[in-house]
Amino acid sequence: MTGAVVVPIFQTSTFAQEAVGKHKGYEYARTGNPTRTALETCLAALEGGRWGLAFASGMAATDAIAHLLSKGDHVVMTDDVYGGTYRLFTKVFGRLGIGLTAVDMRKPEAARRAMRPRTKLVWIETPSNPMMKVQDIAALSEIAHKGKALAIVDNTFASPYLQNPLKLGADVVLHSTTKYLGGHSDTVGGAVVVSDPQLHEQVRFVQLSVGAVPGPLDCFLVHRGLRTLHLRMAAHAENARAVAEFLKQQPGVSDVRWPGFAGMVCFRHEDATAIASRTKVFSLAESLGGVESLLEVPQAMTHQSVEDSDAAVPADLVRLSCGIEDPADLVADLAQAMGLPVPA
Ligand SMILES: *Cc1c(COP(=O)(O)O)cnc(C)c1O
């Protein structure tokens, strides 16, 4: 319309029609908004899918997928799943008659054994949060399809820069765009990407019926974040490598986990909570995937909803989201927080 090189923030709730039913593709902003369309098109392209659907949060996107199920259906889920996902399926959809079995999906055989006649979804999250369990998307998708179930991958930790689940056989990719895709800790959002037309119709129907859609400013912010995704992911990984290598050599630190890509690292230390309160560069906060480094103690902060369940995490676990700062600053910060000499 104007030559603007960036799709503007269309802050409008409705769109004027020329005649009854005659319009430019937009009627009401819950159903669609040009700022959202631009983001959704970009998300689909990044994941190699046909359709992207943006949601108000990662959990709203998860809820939209859960709404594809009916009473009596069953879900097979990775045991180390995002706490909110586990909570939604057990506490909300469980009450509505949806069954769930959580298994360690690093062994595809465990998922195969958990399949039941009414299993409709195989929920994969890889690398998982917070234990960084890496799972075989192709093998698990095959198991899902043999059981006439959909394979869904929460791709929040790897991002489409590192992993495209649809190309590995999955049916649905899900993101919390709050994390790496937005990348700047300034907005909350979610997304679903699919390639099957019927599945698209179903998710789209839930999106507009339930209405958990992001506003135009949030769409704009996520879309702006996407433009630097490749640069940020490379920097996150470089910093995570430096931090993981440092941690592996320190006394009192055990079980350092970094899957070899992306920016998430976790480790165990008996002084987990004290360390978490002493860092200065790493902010003590929930969430992840932003340009600034964050740390948290999952058991006490993000994973309380899974305490004493199949998805429980150790109390002495520290989770790091490595930002894009100078890696030497991150290592020095962890060293001082653990009372260790700062490496030269
Ligand atoms: C944060 C997160 C979610 C939930 O997303 P919100 O945007 O917080 O609703 C889902 N899955 C993973 C892996 C996450 O890290």
The ligand as an SDF file (V2000), in Angstrom:
LIG
                    3D

 15 15  0  0  0  0  0  0  0  0999 V2000
    7.8080  -21.4850   27.6720 C   0  0  0  0  0  0  0  0  0  0  0  0
    7.5080  -22.7740   27.0590 C   0  0  0  0  0  0  0  0  0  0  0  0
    6.1920  -23.1410   26.7290 C   0  0  0  0  0  0  0  0  0  0  0  0
    4.9990  -22.2750   27.0840 C   0  0  0  0  0  0  0  0  0  0  0  0
    5.0090  -21.0700   26.3930 O   0  0  0  0  0  0  0  0  0  0  0  0
    4.4060  -19.6810   26.9670 P   0  0  0  0  0  0  0  0  0  0  0  0
    4.7110  -18.7120   25.8800 O   0  0  0  0  0  0  0  0  0  0  0  0
    5.1010  -19.4020   28.2600 O   0  0  0  0  0  0  0  0  0  0  0  0
    2.9530  -19.8930   27.1630 O   0  0  0  0  0  0  0  0  0  0  0  0
    6.0010  -24.3580   26.0940 C   0  0  0  0  0  0  0  0  0  0  0  0
    7.0330  -25.1730   25.8080 N   0  0  0  0  0  0  0  0  0  0  0  0
    8.3020  -24.8630   26.1210 C   0  0  0  0  0  0  0  0  0  0  0  0
    9.4040  -25.8130   25.7800 C   0  0  0  0  0  0  0  0  0  0  0  0
    8.5870  -23.6620   26.7540 C   0  0  0  0  0  0  0  0  0  0  0  0
    9.8520  -23.3630   27.0820 O   0  0  0  0  0  0  0  0  0  0  0  0
  1  2  1  0
  2  3  1  0
  2 14  2  0
  3  4  1  0
  3 10  2  0
  4  5  1  0
  5  6  1  0
  6  7  2  0
  6  8  1  0
  6  9  1  0
 10 11  1  0
 11 12  2  0
 12 13  1  0
 12 14  1  0
 14 15  1  0
M  END
$$$$
